Structure formats: structure tokens, C-alpha cells
Amino acid sequence: MTDIVHIDKDIDMPLDEIEIGRVFRSGGRTITEADVVNYCALTGNWIEIHSNKHYAEQTRFKERLVQGSLTYSIMTGLITFGPPIQANYGIDGLRYLTPVHINDTIYVTAEVIGKKDKDDKYGVITLMMKALNQDGQVCQKSEWSLLMLRKREDLDALVGSSIPTEQPRPEKKH
């Protein structure tokens, strides 16, 4: 019997409410030919293993591969970081373990492996981020640290001050 795994991709609570060991999980995202070409154009990363079909067919991989940095970028979108997250604090130990191929589908797990207070208002969460392909192979992993709000009241105050409320239309002067 297998455990039922639920999609739980939203990190939308303050640091003080997150437990070490909690695992956030995303749904899947298929990386397409268009993604790879657009990323080449956006970044200037025209390395031939990504952009030259004939060249890539001569390599040990026998086909073009998805850029590791594109995979990482997609990972950061599959886990949704809400208003408590204030800044990227750093990435450690980024490793590319299995190639990602065009038309592979990746899923992300983000396990809370550390958290520390920075001051009264902010703290740092560290996540073990993993991209898994459709076969369950870990393609990429890293420790990602994020600066975030610690307390619910600070989060509520920030959200309350940043979302406009509907105002009545001003009366027209004739």
C-alpha cells in the first residue's frame, strides 16, 4: 500500500508556524521545446547541448538537454512562496544529478531542514529542494535559504497594508 501524497505547494505562513521536517510538494510541470528555446533566447545560454540537435546527438546523452538553471527556475515557481518570504538568502550545494530531457515532467519537494531567528521580525528558513522527474529520479537538489517574516501579526500587517480595498467612485461634477 502506498501513502497518498497531496499537493501542498504554498509556503504562505510565517516562520514561527513552520515545523522542521515539513515537506511541501508541487504538482508536475512538463518542460517543453518552447521552454528551452525561450530560455536560450532570454539568457543567451546557447550552449550546444541545449540548442544544437545535431551536436547533442553525438554526445553521451544522444539528445538535447534542458538547462540546469532552467530546471531550477521552474522549481522555484512550482513551490509557491507567499507574502512571508522577503528575500532569497542563498543557495548551497546545488547539484545536477540526472539530466532533464525535453518533455520530462518535473515535480518538486521542499523539506524544511532548518530555521533560525534573525531578529524580532525576521528569520531564515532553509529548504532541501529536490526536482524529481516523472520516474521519481532526483534530477537536481540544493539547500535554499530564504529570509521571511517570523510572526503572524507582522504578516497580517504587511498584507493588510499592501492590498487595496475598493473605494467608491468619485461623483462626477457637471
Secondary structure, DSSP 8 states (H G I E B T S, - for coil): -------B-EE-S-GGG--TT-EEE---EE--HHHHHHHHHHH----HHHH-HHHHHTSTTSS-B--HHHHHHHHHHHSEE-TTEEEEEEEEEEEE-S--BTT-EEEEEEEEEEEEE-SSSEEEEEEEEEEE-TTS-EEEEEEEEEEEE--HHHHHHHHHHHS-----------
